[in-house]
Amino acid sequence: MARIVVIGGTGYAGAHIVAEAAARGHDVVAVSRTAPQTPARDVSYVQGSVLDLDGLGDVFDDADAVVCALSPRGDMTDRVEEALQGVIARLAGTPSRLGVIGGAMGSLSAPGGPRLWDLGVPPEYAHEAKVGIDSLELLEASPAGLDWFFVHPPIVFGAWEPGERTGRYRTGGDVVVKAEDGSSYISGADFAIAVVDEIENPAHRRARFTVGY
Ligand SMILES: NC(=O)c1ccc[n+]([C@@H]2O[C@H](COP(=O)([O-])OP(=O)(O)OC[C@H]3O[C@@H](n4cnc5c(N)ncnc54)[C@H](OP(=O)(O)O)[C@@H]3O)[C@@H](O)[C@H]2O)c1
């Protein structure tokens, strides 16, 4: 059993990761500023801001893995990189692994590139895509002692299309995962399986990977 802390554990990606990890019997802590409307069973919920790490007390102590599932929206629009920098500094030199949930646009369209970002991003997604790309760069520049992984969801991923748990997923290195019909999608529950599998059996150390069907 691992102790897993999910920052943003009440959000779309975070809540699915929390539920999957708790269902597997891990010791799970979900951090967010507001309490969830429907708490999951066997999960500890901690209220506080990741922008105030001191205020979160000892929540990161003894964590086997910390997952950062923040999104650059609302009052966090321009503060996710700052939050991630704080978490990196807090975990560097500790045994805790850091996983970061990013976006599809930083993944490659084909082996060797270009990135989806380089092919053009609709303006409404550009900021969030850029924050995901910047977050990966922060991890790549982090102290060598920090064991991190970064996950690119597929192109279609989110609360508007949560889908169902099938138990299936594929990973694709740094290339976006697409099905044979060209679609690029995964349900929230199956995405969470990939993340918790990576925590249980690390396959991407200081590396990113893509997930989809
Ligand atoms: N296809 C794609 O590329 C795609 C699609 C969707 C999402 N994503 C990515 O997936 C990641 C997660 O997105 P999401 O949609 O799951 O996010 P979300 O639903 O907006 O959830 C964000 C979570 O972070 C928490 N949070 C926000 N500010 C916080 C703070 N200062 N301290 C502590 N907790 C805080 C929120 O709760 P409180 O507000 O209560 O604190 C919430 O639990 C992002 O990187 C996003 O870009 C990618």
The ligand as an SDF file (V2000), in Angstrom:
LIG
                    3D

 48 52  0  0  0  0  0  0  0  0999 V2000
   -7.1910   16.9080  -23.5970 N   0  0  0  0  0  0  0  0  0  0  0  0
   -6.3910   17.5570  -22.7500 C   0  0  0  0  0  0  0  0  0  0  0  0
   -5.2650   17.8930  -23.0560 O   0  0  0  0  0  0  0  0  0  0  0  0
   -6.8830   17.8480  -21.3610 C   0  0  0  0  0  0  0  0  0  0  0  0
   -8.2510   17.9030  -21.0770 C   0  0  0  0  0  0  0  0  0  0  0  0
   -8.6320   18.1790  -19.7640 C   0  0  0  0  0  0  0  0  0  0  0  0
   -7.6750   18.4220  -18.7830 C   0  0  0  0  0  0  0  0  0  0  0  0
   -6.3680   18.3890  -19.1110 N   0  0  0  0  0  0  0  0  0  0  0  0
   -5.3360   18.6610  -18.1050 C   0  0  0  0  0  0  0  0  0  0  0  0
   -5.5090   17.8430  -16.9710 O   0  0  0  0  0  0  0  0  0  0  0  0
   -5.0740   18.5570  -15.8130 C   0  0  0  0  0  0  0  0  0  0  0  0
   -6.1810   18.5380  -14.7820 C   0  0  0  0  0  0  0  0  0  0  0  0
   -7.3160   19.1950  -15.3350 O   0  0  0  0  0  0  0  0  0  0  0  0
   -8.7940   18.9630  -14.7590 P   0  0  0  0  0  0  0  0  0  0  0  0
   -9.7570   19.2990  -15.8420 O   0  0  0  0  0  0  0  0  0  0  0  0
   -8.8930   17.6450  -14.1020 O   0  0  0  0  0  0  0  0  0  0  0  0
   -8.8520   20.1270  -13.6410 O   0  0  0  0  0  0  0  0  0  0  0  0
  -10.0800   20.5860  -12.7430 P   0  0  0  0  0  0  0  0  0  0  0  0
  -11.2480   19.6980  -12.9220 O   0  0  0  0  0  0  0  0  0  0  0  0
  -10.2610   22.0590  -13.0030 O   0  0  0  0  0  0  0  0  0  0  0  0
   -9.5520   20.3750  -11.2620 O   0  0  0  0  0  0  0  0  0  0  0  0
   -8.6010   21.2190  -10.6560 C   0  0  0  0  0  0  0  0  0  0  0  0
   -8.4350   20.7820   -9.2190 C   0  0  0  0  0  0  0  0  0  0  0  0
   -7.4080   21.5720   -8.6010 O   0  0  0  0  0  0  0  0  0  0  0  0
   -7.9030   22.1140   -7.3730 C   0  0  0  0  0  0  0  0  0  0  0  0
   -7.1950   23.3680   -7.1210 N   0  0  0  0  0  0  0  0  0  0  0  0
   -7.2220   24.4980   -7.8620 C   0  0  0  0  0  0  0  0  0  0  0  0
   -6.4190   25.4150   -7.3230 N   0  0  0  0  0  0  0  0  0  0  0  0
   -5.8730   24.8600   -6.2170 C   0  0  0  0  0  0  0  0  0  0  0  0
   -4.9830   25.3270   -5.2240 C   0  0  0  0  0  0  0  0  0  0  0  0
   -4.4600   26.5670   -5.2510 N   0  0  0  0  0  0  0  0  0  0  0  0
   -4.6300   24.4800   -4.2270 N   0  0  0  0  0  0  0  0  0  0  0  0
   -5.1330   23.2340   -4.1540 C   0  0  0  0  0  0  0  0  0  0  0  0
   -5.9930   22.7350   -5.0780 N   0  0  0  0  0  0  0  0  0  0  0  0
   -6.3640   23.5450   -6.0830 C   0  0  0  0  0  0  0  0  0  0  0  0
   -9.3960   22.2710   -7.6230 C   0  0  0  0  0  0  0  0  0  0  0  0
  -10.1600   22.3680   -6.4230 O   0  0  0  0  0  0  0  0  0  0  0  0
  -10.4020   23.8050   -5.6820 P   0  0  0  0  0  0  0  0  0  0  0  0
  -10.7140   24.8190   -6.7420 O   0  0  0  0  0  0  0  0  0  0  0  0
  -11.5160   23.5250   -4.7280 O   0  0  0  0  0  0  0  0  0  0  0  0
   -9.1320   24.1160   -4.9740 O   0  0  0  0  0  0  0  0  0  0  0  0
   -9.6740   20.9550   -8.3370 C   0  0  0  0  0  0  0  0  0  0  0  0
   -9.7130   19.9000   -7.4030 O   0  0  0  0  0  0  0  0  0  0  0  0
   -4.6480   19.9380  -16.2940 C   0  0  0  0  0  0  0  0  0  0  0  0
   -3.2660   19.9740  -16.5290 O   0  0  0  0  0  0  0  0  0  0  0  0
   -5.3890   20.0880  -17.6030 C   0  0  0  0  0  0  0  0  0  0  0  0
   -4.7600   20.9790  -18.4970 O   0  0  0  0  0  0  0  0  0  0  0  0
   -5.9500   18.1030  -20.3680 C   0  0  0  0  0  0  0  0  0  0  0  0
  1  2  1  0
  2  3  2  0
  2  4  1  0
  4  5  1  0
  4 48  2  0
  5  6  2  0
  6  7  1  0
  7  8  2  0
  8  9  1  0
  8 48  1  0
  9 10  1  0
  9 46  1  0
 10 11  1  0
 11 12  1  0
 11 44  1  0
 12 13  1  0
 13 14  1  0
 14 15  2  0
 14 16  1  0
 14 17  1  0
 17 18  1  0
 18 19  2  0
 18 20  1  0
 18 21  1  0
 21 22  1  0
 22 23  1  0
 23 24  1  0
 23 42  1  0
 24 25  1  0
 25 26  1  0
 25 36  1  0
 26 27  1  0
 26 35  1  0
 27 28  2  0
 28 29  1  0
 29 30  1  0
 29 35  2  0
 30 31  1  0
 30 32  2  0
 32 33  1  0
 33 34  2  0
 34 35  1  0
 36 37  1  0
 36 42  1  0
 37 38  1  0
 38 39  2  0
 38 40  1  0
 38 41  1  0
 42 43  1  0
 44 45  1  0
 44 46  1  0
 46 47  1  0
M  CHG  2   8   1  16  -1
M  END
$$$$
